[in-house]
Structure formats: structure tokens, C-alpha cells
Amino acid sequence: MIKVEHLTKEFKSPKKYEGFGGALRSLFSRQYDVKRAVDDMSFDIDSGELVGYIGVNGAGKSTTIKMMTGILWPSSGRCEVFGVEASRNRRQNARNIGVVFGQRSQLWWDLPVSESFGILRKIYDIPKPRFDENLAFMRSMLELDEFYTTPVRNLSLGQKMRADFAAAMMHDPKVLFLDEPTIGLDIVVKDRIRAAIREIYAKKGTTVILTTHDLVDIEEICERIIVIDSGRKLFDGSIVDLKRNYGKRRRIRFELRGRKDGAGQSGSEPTASAHSGLAAVLSDLSADHFEVKEDVSSAEVSFDRESLEVGDIISRVMAAYELRDISIEEPQMEDIVKEIYTGKIKLDIKP
């Protein structure tokens, strides 16, 4: 398992001053600006978990991952990965982990993909039968044969990412760290990478920690989510709990045909005046619990699902309007996360 206890990382840089005189002063100044990228972070991850680790740019995601992989030394606190303290035993930790950074390749630029894999076999001292088995699995799952003998420098971004993913898994790591693995990829390659992660998990039970700005990745791959901001943890729990506890607003979309009361004739094209009063239809409901957006031919009602019933809203609208269509939307994780960062949702978790 992975155990992170009061992990903190500070970056210190010489203090800058304005102007030419300030530049000279900076050369001799002993004053520093200190930025705390990760601030007293603590969490445990059990073996075999699929965890999304998300936050806005500068929230501290990549810094945390780098400390967990042993690339960065923490300013304070500790991180233990399957019994190994990551920063103090980097080589031993490296044998337990696989890492894919979306913007950096671990393959050799001028060598074919096949030779890069051969070098990794030597580095990790992988027995040949296990290497051959893993290689055959990766070549089939990620369709590597189309570029297997191509130099890395000639690969497209999607091909390079598939090769990097295979390289990270060749030594059967206990935990796989994925830092923006689908950044810049088209939808077809994204789907292939997501499917590969799910298949790896199903076959090997690998612990996966995923950082990404693409919340579709999180929803399709992960079961648990950790949300951070300014280096501090805001939420830690299942995606189901996040939606149930904080996604309290649902949406109903109505495609309007016309008013039944004669303001617009049934079957005719709707007019602005015919549909300007949908909010009035719901006026007997508490204004604090719903919001209406209308245009000429449609309307959207956003409401607090704990205070109002879907059927109550729909029955009121159907009594006043002829409808073309109705659709109900459950809370989306992207909307919930946006509201967390904008302060519209206040989270209540233990540090």
C-alpha cells in the first residue's frame, strides 16, 4: 500500500527586485521567496485501488507524484510505497513502480521501440520468459506492431504514448503513476489508453494513481478521487459519494412546442412570448430551490433534488405546455469539481 503522512514540499528562489538596481541587489541578496507546493498532505492508498488525483494547474498534483516516485525529496513528512520510503530508497522504489508522464518519454529517442524495450529489460533485470509474455500482451493490447521497429523520434504523439505505457508496465510494477497520460491525444487514442489501463488492472490488479485535467478519464477509470487545491486536500472519497453528497442539483431540459392556454397554438412554431412564462408556472415553488433558463423553443430547469421532486416539476410544465421532448440530466462530476474550486460547494472533510 501507499502511505503519505504530512507530506510538504517548499521551493525556495532568490527574491527578485525591480529595475537594474534591483537586479544587482538580487545578485547579493540573501532573501528568498518560498512557495509551498504541497502543504501537509496525508492519505493512504490500498493495494489494487484506482485513484484519481486531480486539481487545477499549480495545485500540487505533479509535485506530489514526483515525491511518491522518489524524484523529489520532501521538505517534511514521509511517503512510503509498498514498504519503501520513496525518497530515501529511490532504486528499490523504482522497481515497484511504473511511471508515465504525458510530456516526457522514457524511451530512447534515436532507437527503435523494440530496442528501447530490450534496454529496459536489462535495467530491470526482467527474466526472459516474463519479458516475452508481457511484451506479447502489450503488443496485442496496444497494437504496437505497426510501429514496433520505428525509431521513437518518428512516432506520432499517440504512438509514443502507447509505447511509453507499455514500457512502464514491462517489469510488472505494483503501482502505476499516470501524470496526464492522455494530454494532446485524439479521442480514438484516448479510448485505447483508457481500455489498456482497465485491462491491465483486470489482469494484474495493479494499483493506479492518475492525475489529469480530463475528468472523463477519471470517471471511466477510477473508483476513488482525491481533489486538491493550493497543495491541500479538499476531498477524498469515492466518485459515487462525491456526486451523492455534493451533486445536489439536477437539470430537466424541455423542448417546447407551444402553450396550452392559447398564448401559443399547439403544433405551431413557438414564439418568445409563448414561452416567456415558464418560470411563472413554477412560481409557487421556492425560488431558492430552482432556476429557469429559457429561449424561444426550449427551457432548462436546474433544481435542488433534495427539496424538489422531478415529477412535480414535469407535471406543472406539462399542464401548461405542449412538449416535443424531455431529458433529465444527473449531476456531472465536472460541474461539481468546478463548484468546489469556485467556492460554491463547501467541503467538510478531516485533514
MOWO-V568372 format. One record per pair of residues at least 24 apart in sequence whose C-alpha atoms are under 10 Angstrom apart, sorted by sequence separation. I is the first residue (numbers start at 1). J is the second residue. If there is no record, write none. Layout:
i j
I J
I J
//
This chain:
i j
10 34
11 35
12 36
36 60
37 61
38 62
69 93
70 94
138 162
139 163
142 166
158 182
161 185
193 217
194 218
197 221
198 222
271 295
272 296
275 299
10 35
11 36
37 62
38 63
39 64
68 93
69 94
138 163
141 166
157 182
158 183
176 201
195 220
270 295
271 296
272 297
298 323
305 330
9 35
10 36
11 37
37 63
38 64
157 183
158 184
159 185
190 216
191 217
194 220
195 221
270 296
271 297
297 323
298 324
300 326
9 36
10 37
11 38
37 64
69 96
138 165
139 166
157 184
158 185
162 189
190 217
194 221
269 296
270 297
285 312
297 324
298 325
299 326
300 327
301 328
302 329
8 36
9 37
10 38
69 97
95 123
138 166
157 185
158 186
161 189
162 190
165 193
172 200
269 297
270 298
285 313
298 326
300 328
8 37
9 38
10 39
68 97
69 98
95 124
137 166
138 167
156 185
157 186
161 190
181 210
183 212
191 220
8 38
9 39
69 99
94 124
95 125
114 144
158 188
159 189
162 192
166 196
174 204
175 205
176 206
177 207
178 208
179 209
180 210
181 211
182 212
183 213
282 312
7 38
8 39
9 40
113 144
114 145
117 148
135 166
138 169
158 189
162 193
165 196
169 200
173 204
174 205
175 206
176 207
177 208
178 209
179 210
180 211
181 212
182 213
183 214
282 313
6 38
7 39
8 40
9 41
113 145
134 166
135 167
138 170
157 189
158 190
161 193
165 197
172 204
174 206
175 207
176 208
177 209
178 210
179 211
180 212
182 214
281 313
282 314
6 39
7 40
8 41
66 99
114 147
115 148
134 167
137 170
173 206
174 207
175 208
176 209
177 210
178 211
179 212
180 213
181 214
6 40
7 41
8 42
65 99
113 147
114 148
115 149
135 169
158 192
162 196
172 206
173 207
174 208
175 209
176 210
177 211
178 212
179 213
180 214
282 316
5 40
6 41
7 42
42 77
44 79
47 82
112 147
113 148
114 149
115 150
116 151
134 169
135 170
158 193
182 217
281 316
282 317
4 40
5 41
6 42
7 43
38 74
39 75
40 76
41 77
42 78
43 79
44 80
45 81
46 82
112 148
113 149
114 150
115 151
116 152
134 170
135 171
181 217
281 317
4 41
5 42
6 43
38 75
39 76
40 77
41 78
42 79
44 81
45 82
112 149
113 150
114 151
133 170
134 171
169 206
180 217
281 318
4 42
5 43
39 77
41 79
111 149
112 150
113 151
114 152
132 170
134 172
256 294
278 316
279 317
281 319
3 42
4 43
5 44
36 75
62 101
111 150
112 151
113 152
131 170
251 290
253 292
256 295
257 296
258 297
278 317
281 320
3 43
4 44
110 150
111 151
112 152
113 153
130 170
131 171
249 289
250 290
251 291
252 292
253 293
254 294
256 296
257 297
281 321
2 43
3 44
4 45
110 151
111 152
112 153
130 171
131 172
249 290
251 292
253 294
255 296
256 297
257 298
2 44
3 45
109 151
110 152
111 153
112 154
113 155
130 172
255 297
256 298
278 320
1 44
2 45
3 46
108 151
109 152
110 153
111 154
112 155
254 297
255 298
256 299
277 320
278 321
1 45
2 46
107 151
108 152
109 153
110 154
126 170
127 171
254 298
255 299
1 46
2 47
107 152
108 153
109 154
126 171
253 298
254 299
255 300
1 47
107 153
109 155
117 163
121 167
124 170
125 171
126 172
253 299
254 300
275 321
1 48
105 152
113 160
116 163
117 164
120 167
124 171
142 189
252 299
253 300
254 301
274 321
1 49
116 164
120 168
123 171
252 300
253 301
114 163
117 166
118 167
121 170
143 192
251 300
252 301
253 302
113 163
117 167
120 170
121 171
142 192
251 301
252 302
9 60
113 164
116 167
117 168
120 171
141 192
142 193
250 301
251 302
252 303
141 193
249 301
250 302
251 303
10 63
107 160
117 170
142 195
249 302
250 303
251 304
9 63
103 157
106 160
113 167
141 195
142 196
249 303
250 304
251 305
8 63
9 64
102 157
105 160
141 196
248 303
249 304
250 305
266 321
267 322
8 64
104 160
105 161
107 163
248 304
249 305
250 306
265 321
266 322
267 323
7 64
104 161
106 163
107 164
247 304
248 305
249 306
264 321
265 322
266 323
267 324
9 67
102 160
103 161
105 163
106 164
138 196
141 199
247 305
248 306
249 307
250 308
252 310
259 317
260 318
261 319
262 320
263 321
264 322
8 67
102 161
105 164
106 165
141 200
248 307
249 308
251 310
259 318
260 319
261 320
262 321
4 64
7 67
101 161
104 164
105 165
107 167
250 310
254 314
259 319
260 320
261 321
7 68
100 161
106 167
107 168
252 313
253 314
256 317
259 320
260 321
261 322
102 164
105 167
106 168
138 200
252 314
256 318
258 320
259 321
260 322
4 67
9 72
101 164
102 165
137 200
254 317
258 321
259 322
260 323
4 68
9 73
10 74
11 75
100 164
101 165
254 318
257 321
258 322
259 323
3 68
8 73
9 74
10 75
99 164
100 165
256 321
257 322
258 323
2 68
8 74
9 75
10 76
99 165
100 166
255 321
256 322
257 323
258 324
7 74
8 75
9 76
98 165
100 167
254 321
255 322
256 323
257 324
6 74
7 75
8 76
9 77
98 166
99 167
100 168
254 322
255 323
256 324
257 325
7 76
8 77
98 167
99 168
100 169
254 323
255 324
256 325
6 76
7 77
8 78
98 168
99 169
254 324
255 325
256 326
5 76
6 77
7 78
97 168
98 169
254 325
255 326
5 77
6 78
7 79
97 169
98 170
253 325
254 326
255 327
4 77
5 78
6 79
98 171
253 326
254 327
4 78
5 79
97 171
98 172
99 173
252 326
253 327
254 328
3 78
4 79
5 80
96 171
97 172
98 173
104 179
252 327
253 328
3 79
4 80
95 171
96 172
97 173
98 174
99 175
100 176
101 177
102 178
103 179
251 327
252 328
253 329
2 79
3 80
4 81
95 172
96 173
97 174
98 175
99 176
100 177
101 178
102 179
103 180
251 328
252 329
2 80
3 81
95 173
96 174
97 175
98 176
99 177
100 178
101 179
102 180
103 181
250 328
251 329
252 330
1 80
2 81
3 82
94 173
95 174
96 175
97 176
98 177
99 178
100 179
101 180
102 181
103 182
250 329
251 330
1 81
2 82
3 83
93 173
95 175
96 176
97 177
98 178
99 179
100 180
101 181
102 182
103 183
249 329
250 330
251 331
1 82
2 83
3 84
4 85
100 181
101 182
102 183
103 184
249 330
250 331
1 83
2 84
3 85
99 181
101 183
102 184
248 330
249 331
250 332
1 84
2 85
102 185
247 330
248 331
249 332
247 331
246 331
247 332
247 333
249 335
243 330
244 331
246 333
249 336
243 331
247 335
248 336
243 332
247 336
243 333
246 336
247 337
242 333
246 337
82 174
247 339
81 174
82 175
240 333
243 336
246 339
81 175
239 333
242 336
243 337
246 340
242 337
247 345
246 345
246 346
246 347
245 347
235 340
242 347
234 340
69 176
234 341
69 177
98 206
68 177
97 206
97 207
98 208
99 209
100 210
101 211
102 212
227 337
66 177
97 208
229 340
65 177
229 341
234 346
235 347
237 349
65 178
66 179
219 332
227 340
228 341
234 347
235 348
236 349
65 179
219 333
227 341
234 348
235 349
236 350
218 333
219 334
234 349
235 350
236 351
62 178
233 349
234 350
235 351
62 179
215 332
216 333
233 350
234 351
61 179
62 180
215 333
216 334
233 351
215 334
232 351
214 334
213 334
215 337
50 175
53 178
48 174
49 175
50 176
51 177
52 178
53 179
47 174
48 175
47 175
65 209
65 210
65 211
50 197
50 198
61 210
62 211
61 211
62 212
50 201
61 212
49 201
48 201
48 202
50 205
48 204
49 205
50 206
51 207
52 208
53 209
54 210
55 211
56 212
57 213
48 205
49 206
50 207
51 208
52 209
53 210
54 211
55 212
56 213
47 205
48 206
49 207
50 208
51 209
52 210
53 211
54 212
55 213
47 206
48 207
49 208
50 209
51 210
52 211
53 212
54 213
47 207
48 208
49 209
50 210
51 211
52 212
53 213
54 214
46 207
47 208
54 215
45 207
45 208
52 215
45 209
54 218
52 217
53 218
52 218
61 227
51 218
52 219
61 228
64 231
50 218
59 227
60 228
61 229
63 231
52 221
53 222
59 228
60 229
61 230
51 221
52 222
59 229
60 230
61 231
50 221
51 222
52 223
53 224
54 225
55 226
56 227
58 229
59 230
60 231
50 222
51 223
52 224
53 225
54 226
55 227
56 228
57 229
58 230
59 231
60 232
1 174
2 175
49 222
50 223
51 224
52 225
53 226
54 227
55 228
56 229
57 230
58 231
59 232
60 233
1 175
49 223
50 224
51 225
52 226
53 227
54 228
55 229
56 230
59 233
49 224
50 225
51 226
52 227
53 228
54 229
55 230
55 231
55 232
55 233
45 224
54 233
55 234
53 233
54 235
43 226
53 236
52 236
51 236
51 237
52 238
41 228
51 238
52 239
51 239
38 228
39 229
41 231
42 232
43 233
38 229
39 230
40 231
41 232
42 233
37 229
38 230
39 231
40 232
41 233
37 230
38 231
39 232
40 233
43 236
36 230
37 231
38 232
39 233
36 231
37 232
38 233
2 207
1 207
9 231
8 231
7 231
8 232
7 232
56 337
55 337
56 338
54 337
56 341
55 341
43 351
42 351
41 351
40 351
6 351
//
